[in-house]
């Protein structure tokens, strides 16, 4: 029985409405987490996982941001494949595919290349991924508001991308969009906490050449628990930077995209020197502010 039944002053009808909307007390949430602890979801990049304390944080919102073409969606699909392969009975990966970039065959390819699926058929992996393709933020917020994680337990929540959904329409103003983004961040964290799962959201960048900044503004940036930034150097080398994470220093690791998804280069061919500007706290995408990176450039924005 839900603990809402024991809260004085709540009528049976109100309790049924609250429970039907997936609501519960904080004490009940604490009991759920204590009863079923879940390890962090490993990204498969050893250095990054170590920097993250084992992988994507449970019950928290991790953002991955960077220019187009550097593998943000590949990171999302790799996380989805790993979470789906490790999902418990009845658990699903909720993949919010706003940009329609999710490719089922790619999910299977990543899982097989990483040895995640064993001898199971591809359908066994794909049936654990629930896809939602909303047209805008109000539609997504409405869908998430009615999602009951008690009836649909989640192993991972992915949003690719929030920036796509956060583009204001002609009838919206900046304040309305910011409020909806804050509501989305709050709802994602609530669902992640209730499901004991990580939430992973894609953001884009704005600006030109060396003057790039994370999109969506300050309010969204403050709501993010962990920020991962993708960079491309002038020689084409890709780096993933841990730019914001409680208790972890700013760090960066070189990577490449393979059949198995993102792979850390240092794990394959020895150490790669990390440019100093990727370790400088003054030169990271922080709180939506504009930055300047010497030598960091991508032609695809």
Helices and strands as residue ranges (DSSP letters): G 3-6, H 12-20, H 26-35, H 46-51, E 61-65, H 72-86, E 92-97, H 104-113, H 122-126, E 129-132, H 137-145, E 154-160, H 162-165, H 174-195, E 198-203, E 205-208, E 211-214, H 217-223, E 226-232, E 238-244, E 251-258, E 261-264, H 266-269, G 276-278, G 281-283
